[in-house]
Amino acid sequence: MFRPPNSQVELRAYWRKLKAFVKTLSLQRQMMENLIIAKARQDALHRKMEERRLRLQEEANRRFAALGTVTAEEQEQRILYANVLEYEQDHDWPKLWKANVKKNPDDATLVSGLVSYLLSRSDHPVMKLLRKHQYQVYNRLYPIVNKGLPQSPAPPLRPSRSSHNLLLMFYSSSHQNSNPSLSPSLSRDLNTNCEEEEGEEPCTQVTVDRENSFEDLEQFLTQLDWAPPHGNPDDTGSDSDITLDLSLQPEVDDAHIQELEMRALKEHLKAIVKDIHNAIDQLLSLCLLSFECLNTASSKDLCVASIEEAFFTPLWSPLLALFRKVHRERELAFETSMKLYRNTSPGDVGVPLKLFPQDPGMLQGSYPYESAVQELKLLCKHCCPQRKLECIVRTLRLICACAEDYRCLHEVDSPPRTAAIGADDLLPILSFVALRCECPQLVSECAALEEFIHEGYLIGEEGYCLTSMQSALAYVESLHTAGAHLRTAKLT
């Protein structure tokens, strides 16, 4: 039977479609087979990984075997150590460093290199723990340092937004201390709910940009309204006071709110300082568990110094901002004295005449102890407590060196001595240096150093230098209150 040509064309097209369909089925079958094989391999890999995790967890449990009930901290330590063991299974560099340090345990350069390399590995459990603690501390700092007090000259009757947030932070911090299992993001959630309830800002203001929050903190602090209340709630007994009682009520409320805010700030700062100490102790413990070769006195000191530098560097700006808010009154007193006596001579603050040159021409355009002043100004540029303390030590050493040079100018025939000044002379010289430094921030810096410097450093030279600096700052703070006596002394 004869078929028309168009039927043959349709038949060829049909066969092409059929071949393509069969090919598609074949590809789908192969893909399904590959997926089944990949799934089986993935399950096998998961089983091996789970078996390794359980084996490493058992090893960690044997390492931390203890009698009685296991606390939450001990359980967390076991998990962290198991993570370290798992990391060492996948990386060779810890074994190489351990072998090198074991051969040369007294090589400080090698130990320092190991700690530096460890802190440069972002995937190591130590660095993951460090980032976790940094975020937790920053998460508690940011809501405080990012929001200032209201600047309106007529404060409202109800608590301000900042006081509400400060009290909320105090509430959340106290509950976090009592309940360690509380999520670190609770304070952020509570603040979000607080802002939603007030309904004074759009929702876009609730989500804050924390990536850029380290910037302009100094400008933020200068814009705070720390003016004391004008009312005096203790004045009672007159008819006029009774008549104006309602008009003074907003000022009384404002004073009470400021008192609550400052109390909440201090409690919040105290809790954050405690958290930071616990975080550094936990990081040091995990470092020593990861590398037992570091468990010596000298290696521990190097390890702590490196951990503190890595921990404090991104956090110091907001942390110092909180310290400055707590010590704002002291900084204002320092600034007042600084403005009154910034151009005073060393003799006006009690420096003996033999310890500074009387002729300005001998200094060639500078002023006494200028090198110590310039060194002290560098303190604010560092972001690690240990480096700031070293800056204070260098400042006092420069003061001693300058005092010896000035003494030799007055006593030409006297032999040089290593100790030209005593403790009684050091305080007025250091007060003069602090005045010429013109940095009220030093008050908060030294208050922070007292909280974060390790106790071992506060016994020797470093502790003596920090105590002397704090005494000098306290003296400068009191200068504006004893100004009449100082001006009388200048006239005589």
Secondary structure as a PSIPRED ss2 file (coil, helix, strand):
# PSIPRED VFORMAT (PSIPRED V4.0)

   1 M C   1.000  0.000  0.000
   2 F C   1.000  0.000  0.000
   3 R C   1.000  0.000  0.000
   4 P C   1.000  0.000  0.000
   5 P H   0.000  1.000  0.000
   6 N H   0.000  1.000  0.000
   7 S H   0.000  1.000  0.000
   8 Q H   0.000  1.000  0.000
   9 V H   0.000  1.000  0.000
  10 E H   0.000  1.000  0.000
  11 L H   0.000  1.000  0.000
  12 R H   0.000  1.000  0.000
  13 A H   0.000  1.000  0.000
  14 Y H   0.000  1.000  0.000
  15 W H   0.000  1.000  0.000
  16 R H   0.000  1.000  0.000
  17 K H   0.000  1.000  0.000
  18 L H   0.000  1.000  0.000
  19 K H   0.000  1.000  0.000
  20 A H   0.000  1.000  0.000
  21 F H   0.000  1.000  0.000
  22 V H   0.000  1.000  0.000
  23 K H   0.000  1.000  0.000
  24 T H   0.000  1.000  0.000
  25 L H   0.000  1.000  0.000
  26 S H   0.000  1.000  0.000
  27 L H   0.000  1.000  0.000
  28 Q H   0.000  1.000  0.000
  29 R H   0.000  1.000  0.000
  30 Q H   0.000  1.000  0.000
  31 M H   0.000  1.000  0.000
  32 M H   0.000  1.000  0.000
  33 E H   0.000  1.000  0.000
  34 N H   0.000  1.000  0.000
  35 L H   0.000  1.000  0.000
  36 I H   0.000  1.000  0.000
  37 I H   0.000  1.000  0.000
  38 A H   0.000  1.000  0.000
  39 K H   0.000  1.000  0.000
  40 A H   0.000  1.000  0.000
  41 R H   0.000  1.000  0.000
  42 Q H   0.000  1.000  0.000
  43 D H   0.000  1.000  0.000
  44 A H   0.000  1.000  0.000
  45 L H   0.000  1.000  0.000
  46 H H   0.000  1.000  0.000
  47 R H   0.000  1.000  0.000
  48 K H   0.000  1.000  0.000
  49 M H   0.000  1.000  0.000
  50 E H   0.000  1.000  0.000
  51 E H   0.000  1.000  0.000
  52 R H   0.000  1.000  0.000
  53 R H   0.000  1.000  0.000
  54 L H   0.000  1.000  0.000
  55 R H   0.000  1.000  0.000
  56 L H   0.000  1.000  0.000
  57 Q H   0.000  1.000  0.000
  58 E H   0.000  1.000  0.000
  59 E H   0.000  1.000  0.000
  60 A H   0.000  1.000  0.000
  61 N H   0.000  1.000  0.000
  62 R H   0.000  1.000  0.000
  63 R H   0.000  1.000  0.000
  64 F C   1.000  0.000  0.000
  65 A C   1.000  0.000  0.000
  66 A C   1.000  0.000  0.000
  67 L C   1.000  0.000  0.000
  68 G C   1.000  0.000  0.000
  69 T C   1.000  0.000  0.000
  70 V C   1.000  0.000  0.000
  71 T C   1.000  0.000  0.000
  72 A H   0.000  1.000  0.000
  73 E H   0.000  1.000  0.000
  74 E H   0.000  1.000  0.000
  75 Q H   0.000  1.000  0.000
  76 E H   0.000  1.000  0.000
  77 Q H   0.000  1.000  0.000
  78 R H   0.000  1.000  0.000
  79 I H   0.000  1.000  0.000
  80 L H   0.000  1.000  0.000
  81 Y H   0.000  1.000  0.000
  82 A H   0.000  1.000  0.000
  83 N H   0.000  1.000  0.000
  84 V H   0.000  1.000  0.000
  85 L H   0.000  1.000  0.000
  86 E H   0.000  1.000  0.000
  87 Y H   0.000  1.000  0.000
  88 E H   0.000  1.000  0.000
  89 Q H   0.000  1.000  0.000
  90 D H   0.000  1.000  0.000
  91 H C   1.000  0.000  0.000
  92 D C   1.000  0.000  0.000
  93 W H   0.000  1.000  0.000
  94 P H   0.000  1.000  0.000
  95 K H   0.000  1.000  0.000
  96 L H   0.000  1.000  0.000
  97 W H   0.000  1.000  0.000
  98 K H   0.000  1.000  0.000
  99 A H   0.000  1.000  0.000
 100 N H   0.000  1.000  0.000
 101 V H   0.000  1.000  0.000
 102 K H   0.000  1.000  0.000
 103 K H   0.000  1.000  0.000
 104 N C   1.000  0.000  0.000
 105 P C   1.000  0.000  0.000
 106 D C   1.000  0.000  0.000
 107 D C   1.000  0.000  0.000
 108 A H   0.000  1.000  0.000
 109 T H   0.000  1.000  0.000
 110 L H   0.000  1.000  0.000
 111 V H   0.000  1.000  0.000
 112 S H   0.000  1.000  0.000
 113 G H   0.000  1.000  0.000
 114 L H   0.000  1.000  0.000
 115 V H   0.000  1.000  0.000
 116 S H   0.000  1.000  0.000
 117 Y H   0.000  1.000  0.000
 118 L H   0.000  1.000  0.000
 119 L H   0.000  1.000  0.000
 120 S H   0.000  1.000  0.000
 121 R C   1.000  0.000  0.000
 122 S C   1.000  0.000  0.000
 123 D C   1.000  0.000  0.000
 124 H C   1.000  0.000  0.000
 125 P H   0.000  1.000  0.000
 126 V H   0.000  1.000  0.000
 127 M H   0.000  1.000  0.000
 128 K H   0.000  1.000  0.000
 129 L H   0.000  1.000  0.000
 130 L H   0.000  1.000  0.000
 131 R H   0.000  1.000  0.000
 132 K H   0.000  1.000  0.000
 133 H H   0.000  1.000  0.000
 134 Q H   0.000  1.000  0.000
 135 Y H   0.000  1.000  0.000
 136 Q H   0.000  1.000  0.000
 137 V H   0.000  1.000  0.000
 138 Y H   0.000  1.000  0.000
 139 N H   0.000  1.000  0.000
 140 R H   0.000  1.000  0.000
 141 L H   0.000  1.000  0.000
 142 Y H   0.000  1.000  0.000
 143 P H   0.000  1.000  0.000
 144 I H   0.000  1.000  0.000
 145 V H   0.000  1.000  0.000
 146 N C   1.000  0.000  0.000
 147 K C   1.000  0.000  0.000
 148 G C   1.000  0.000  0.000
 149 L C   1.000  0.000  0.000
 150 P C   1.000  0.000  0.000
 151 Q C   1.000  0.000  0.000
 152 S C   1.000  0.000  0.000
 153 P C   1.000  0.000  0.000
 154 A C   1.000  0.000  0.000
 155 P C   1.000  0.000  0.000
 156 P C   1.000  0.000  0.000
 157 L C   1.000  0.000  0.000
 158 R C   1.000  0.000  0.000
 159 P C   1.000  0.000  0.000
 160 S C   1.000  0.000  0.000
 161 R H   0.000  1.000  0.000
 162 S H   0.000  1.000  0.000
 163 S H   0.000  1.000  0.000
 164 H H   0.000  1.000  0.000
 165 N H   0.000  1.000  0.000
 166 L H   0.000  1.000  0.000
 167 L H   0.000  1.000  0.000
 168 L H   0.000  1.000  0.000
 169 M H   0.000  1.000  0.000
 170 F H   0.000  1.000  0.000
 171 Y H   0.000  1.000  0.000
 172 S H   0.000  1.000  0.000
 173 S H   0.000  1.000  0.000
 174 S H   0.000  1.000  0.000
 175 H H   0.000  1.000  0.000
 176 Q H   0.000  1.000  0.000
 177 N H   0.000  1.000  0.000
 178 S H   0.000  1.000  0.000
 179 N C   1.000  0.000  0.000
 180 P C   1.000  0.000  0.000
 181 S C   1.000  0.000  0.000
 182 L C   1.000  0.000  0.000
 183 S C   1.000  0.000  0.000
 184 P C   1.000  0.000  0.000
 185 S C   1.000  0.000  0.000
 186 L H   0.000  1.000  0.000
 187 S H   0.000  1.000  0.000
 188 R H   0.000  1.000  0.000
 189 D H   0.000  1.000  0.000
 190 L H   0.000  1.000  0.000
 191 N H   0.000  1.000  0.000
 192 T H   0.000  1.000  0.000
 193 N H   0.000  1.000  0.000
 194 C H   0.000  1.000  0.000
 195 E H   0.000  1.000  0.000
 196 E H   0.000  1.000  0.000
 197 E H   0.000  1.000  0.000
 198 E H   0.000  1.000  0.000
 199 G C   1.000  0.000  0.000
 200 E C   1.000  0.000  0.000
 201 E C   1.000  0.000  0.000
 202 P C   1.000  0.000  0.000
 203 C H   0.000  1.000  0.000
 204 T H   0.000  1.000  0.000
 205 Q H   0.000  1.000  0.000
 206 V C   1.000  0.000  0.000
 207 T C   1.000  0.000  0.000
 208 V C   1.000  0.000  0.000
 209 D C   1.000  0.000  0.000
 210 R C   1.000  0.000  0.000
 211 E C   1.000  0.000  0.000
 212 N C   1.000  0.000  0.000
 213 S C   1.000  0.000  0.000
 214 F C   1.000  0.000  0.000
 215 E C   1.000  0.000  0.000
 216 D C   1.000  0.000  0.000
 217 L H   0.000  1.000  0.000
 218 E H   0.000  1.000  0.000
 219 Q H   0.000  1.000  0.000
 220 F H   0.000  1.000  0.000
 221 L H   0.000  1.000  0.000
 222 T H   0.000  1.000  0.000
 223 Q C   1.000  0.000  0.000
 224 L C   1.000  0.000  0.000
 225 D C   1.000  0.000  0.000
 226 W C   1.000  0.000  0.000
 227 A C   1.000  0.000  0.000
 228 P C   1.000  0.000  0.000
 229 P C   1.000  0.000  0.000
 230 H C   1.000  0.000  0.000
 231 G C   1.000  0.000  0.000
 232 N C   1.000  0.000  0.000
 233 P C   1.000  0.000  0.000
 234 D C   1.000  0.000  0.000
 235 D C   1.000  0.000  0.000
 236 T C   1.000  0.000  0.000
 237 G C   1.000  0.000  0.000
 238 S C   1.000  0.000  0.000
 239 D H   0.000  1.000  0.000
 240 S H   0.000  1.000  0.000
 241 D H   0.000  1.000  0.000
 242 I H   0.000  1.000  0.000
 243 T H   0.000  1.000  0.000
 244 L C   1.000  0.000  0.000
 245 D H   0.000  1.000  0.000
 246 L H   0.000  1.000  0.000
 247 S H   0.000  1.000  0.000
 248 L H   0.000  1.000  0.000
 249 Q H   0.000  1.000  0.000
 250 P H   0.000  1.000  0.000
 251 E H   0.000  1.000  0.000
 252 V H   0.000  1.000  0.000
 253 D H   0.000  1.000  0.000
 254 D H   0.000  1.000  0.000
 255 A H   0.000  1.000  0.000
 256 H H   0.000  1.000  0.000
 257 I H   0.000  1.000  0.000
 258 Q H   0.000  1.000  0.000
 259 E H   0.000  1.000  0.000
 260 L H   0.000  1.000  0.000
 261 E H   0.000  1.000  0.000
 262 M H   0.000  1.000  0.000
 263 R H   0.000  1.000  0.000
 264 A H   0.000  1.000  0.000
 265 L H   0.000  1.000  0.000
 266 K H   0.000  1.000  0.000
 267 E H   0.000  1.000  0.000
 268 H H   0.000  1.000  0.000
 269 L H   0.000  1.000  0.000
 270 K H   0.000  1.000  0.000
 271 A H   0.000  1.000  0.000
 272 I H   0.000  1.000  0.000
 273 V H   0.000  1.000  0.000
 274 K H   0.000  1.000  0.000
 275 D H   0.000  1.000  0.000
 276 I H   0.000  1.000  0.000
 277 H H   0.000  1.000  0.000
 278 N H   0.000  1.000  0.000
 279 A H   0.000  1.000  0.000
 280 I H   0.000  1.000  0.000
 281 D H   0.000  1.000  0.000
 282 Q H   0.000  1.000  0.000
 283 L H   0.000  1.000  0.000
 284 L H   0.000  1.000  0.000
 285 S H   0.000  1.000  0.000
 286 L H   0.000  1.000  0.000
 287 C H   0.000  1.000  0.000
 288 L H   0.000  1.000  0.000
 289 L H   0.000  1.000  0.000
 290 S H   0.000  1.000  0.000
 291 F C   1.000  0.000  0.000
 292 E H   0.000  1.000  0.000
 293 C H   0.000  1.000  0.000
 294 L H   0.000  1.000  0.000
 295 N C   1.000  0.000  0.000
 296 T C   1.000  0.000  0.000
 297 A H   0.000  1.000  0.000
 298 S H   0.000  1.000  0.000
 299 S H   0.000  1.000  0.000
 300 K H   0.000  1.000  0.000
 301 D H   0.000  1.000  0.000
 302 L H   0.000  1.000  0.000
 303 C H   0.000  1.000  0.000
 304 V H   0.000  1.000  0.000
 305 A H   0.000  1.000  0.000
 306 S H   0.000  1.000  0.000
 307 I H   0.000  1.000  0.000
 308 E H   0.000  1.000  0.000
 309 E H   0.000  1.000  0.000
 310 A H   0.000  1.000  0.000
 311 F H   0.000  1.000  0.000
 312 F H   0.000  1.000  0.000
 313 T C   1.000  0.000  0.000
 314 P C   1.000  0.000  0.000
 315 L C   1.000  0.000  0.000
 316 W H   0.000  1.000  0.000
 317 S H   0.000  1.000  0.000
 318 P H   0.000  1.000  0.000
 319 L H   0.000  1.000  0.000
 320 L H   0.000  1.000  0.000
 321 A H   0.000  1.000  0.000
 322 L H   0.000  1.000  0.000
 323 F H   0.000  1.000  0.000
 324 R H   0.000  1.000  0.000
 325 K H   0.000  1.000  0.000
 326 V H   0.000  1.000  0.000
 327 H C   1.000  0.000  0.000
 328 R H   0.000  1.000  0.000
 329 E H   0.000  1.000  0.000
 330 R H   0.000  1.000  0.000
 331 E H   0.000  1.000  0.000
 332 L H   0.000  1.000  0.000
 333 A H   0.000  1.000  0.000
 334 F H   0.000  1.000  0.000
 335 E H   0.000  1.000  0.000
 336 T H   0.000  1.000  0.000
 337 S H   0.000  1.000  0.000
 338 M H   0.000  1.000  0.000
 339 K H   0.000  1.000  0.000
 340 L H   0.000  1.000  0.000
 341 Y H   0.000  1.000  0.000
 342 R C   1.000  0.000  0.000
 343 N C   1.000  0.000  0.000
 344 T C   1.000  0.000  0.000
 345 S C   1.000  0.000  0.000
 346 P H   0.000  1.000  0.000
 347 G H   0.000  1.000  0.000
 348 D H   0.000  1.000  0.000
 349 V H   0.000  1.000  0.000
 350 G C   1.000  0.000  0.000
 351 V C   1.000  0.000  0.000
 352 P C   1.000  0.000  0.000
 353 L H   0.000  1.000  0.000
 354 K H   0.000  1.000  0.000
 355 L H   0.000  1.000  0.000
 356 F C   1.000  0.000  0.000
 357 P C   1.000  0.000  0.000
 358 Q C   1.000  0.000  0.000
 359 D C   1.000  0.000  0.000
 360 P H   0.000  1.000  0.000
 361 G H   0.000  1.000  0.000
 362 M H   0.000  1.000  0.000
 363 L H   0.000  1.000  0.000
 364 Q C   1.000  0.000  0.000
 365 G C   1.000  0.000  0.000
 366 S C   1.000  0.000  0.000
 367 Y C   1.000  0.000  0.000
 368 P C   1.000  0.000  0.000
 369 Y C   1.000  0.000  0.000
 370 E H   0.000  1.000  0.000
 371 S H   0.000  1.000  0.000
 372 A H   0.000  1.000  0.000
 373 V H   0.000  1.000  0.000
 374 Q H   0.000  1.000  0.000
 375 E H   0.000  1.000  0.000
 376 L H   0.000  1.000  0.000
 377 K H   0.000  1.000  0.000
 378 L H   0.000  1.000  0.000
 379 L H   0.000  1.000  0.000
 380 C H   0.000  1.000  0.000
 381 K H   0.000  1.000  0.000
 382 H C   1.000  0.000  0.000
 383 C C   1.000  0.000  0.000
 384 C C   1.000  0.000  0.000
 385 P H   0.000  1.000  0.000
 386 Q H   0.000  1.000  0.000
 387 R H   0.000  1.000  0.000
 388 K H   0.000  1.000  0.000
 389 L H   0.000  1.000  0.000
 390 E H   0.000  1.000  0.000
 391 C H   0.000  1.000  0.000
 392 I H   0.000  1.000  0.000
 393 V H   0.000  1.000  0.000
 394 R H   0.000  1.000  0.000
 395 T H   0.000  1.000  0.000
 396 L H   0.000  1.000  0.000
 397 R H   0.000  1.000  0.000
 398 L H   0.000  1.000  0.000
 399 I H   0.000  1.000  0.000
 400 C H   0.000  1.000  0.000
 401 A H   0.000  1.000  0.000
 402 C H   0.000  1.000  0.000
 403 A H   0.000  1.000  0.000
 404 E H   0.000  1.000  0.000
 405 D H   0.000  1.000  0.000
 406 Y H   0.000  1.000  0.000
 407 R H   0.000  1.000  0.000
 408 C H   0.000  1.000  0.000
 409 L H   0.000  1.000  0.000
 410 H H   0.000  1.000  0.000
 411 E C   1.000  0.000  0.000
 412 V C   1.000  0.000  0.000
 413 D C   1.000  0.000  0.000
 414 S C   1.000  0.000  0.000
 415 P C   1.000  0.000  0.000
 416 P C   1.000  0.000  0.000
 417 R C   1.000  0.000  0.000
 418 T C   1.000  0.000  0.000
 419 A C   1.000  0.000  0.000
 420 A C   1.000  0.000  0.000
 421 I C   1.000  0.000  0.000
 422 G C   1.000  0.000  0.000
 423 A H   0.000  1.000  0.000
 424 D H   0.000  1.000  0.000
 425 D H   0.000  1.000  0.000
 426 L H   0.000  1.000  0.000
 427 L H   0.000  1.000  0.000
 428 P H   0.000  1.000  0.000
 429 I H   0.000  1.000  0.000
 430 L H   0.000  1.000  0.000
 431 S H   0.000  1.000  0.000
 432 F H   0.000  1.000  0.000
 433 V H   0.000  1.000  0.000
 434 A H   0.000  1.000  0.000
 435 L H   0.000  1.000  0.000
 436 R H   0.000  1.000  0.000
 437 C H   0.000  1.000  0.000
 438 E C   1.000  0.000  0.000
 439 C C   1.000  0.000  0.000
 440 P C   1.000  0.000  0.000
 441 Q H   0.000  1.000  0.000
 442 L H   0.000  1.000  0.000
 443 V H   0.000  1.000  0.000
 444 S H   0.000  1.000  0.000
 445 E H   0.000  1.000  0.000
 446 C H   0.000  1.000  0.000
 447 A H   0.000  1.000  0.000
 448 A H   0.000  1.000  0.000
 449 L H   0.000  1.000  0.000
 450 E H   0.000  1.000  0.000
 451 E H   0.000  1.000  0.000
 452 F H   0.000  1.000  0.000
 453 I C   1.000  0.000  0.000
 454 H C   1.000  0.000  0.000
 455 E H   0.000  1.000  0.000
 456 G H   0.000  1.000  0.000
 457 Y H   0.000  1.000  0.000
 458 L H   0.000  1.000  0.000
 459 I C   1.000  0.000  0.000
 460 G C   1.000  0.000  0.000
 461 E H   0.000  1.000  0.000
 462 E H   0.000  1.000  0.000
 463 G H   0.000  1.000  0.000
 464 Y H   0.000  1.000  0.000
 465 C H   0.000  1.000  0.000
 466 L H   0.000  1.000  0.000
 467 T H   0.000  1.000  0.000
 468 S H   0.000  1.000  0.000
 469 M H   0.000  1.000  0.000
 470 Q H   0.000  1.000  0.000
 471 S H   0.000  1.000  0.000
 472 A H   0.000  1.000  0.000
 473 L H   0.000  1.000  0.000
 474 A H   0.000  1.000  0.000
 475 Y H   0.000  1.000  0.000
 476 V H   0.000  1.000  0.000
 477 E H   0.000  1.000  0.000
 478 S C   1.000  0.000  0.000
 479 L C   1.000  0.000  0.000
 480 H C   1.000  0.000  0.000
 481 T C   1.000  0.000  0.000
 482 A C   1.000  0.000  0.000
 483 G H   0.000  1.000  0.000
 484 A H   0.000  1.000  0.000
 485 H H   0.000  1.000  0.000
 486 L H   0.000  1.000  0.000
 487 R H   0.000  1.000  0.000
 488 T H   0.000  1.000  0.000
 489 A H   0.000  1.000  0.000
 490 K H   0.000  1.000  0.000
 491 L H   0.000  1.000  0.000
 492 T C   1.000  0.000  0.000
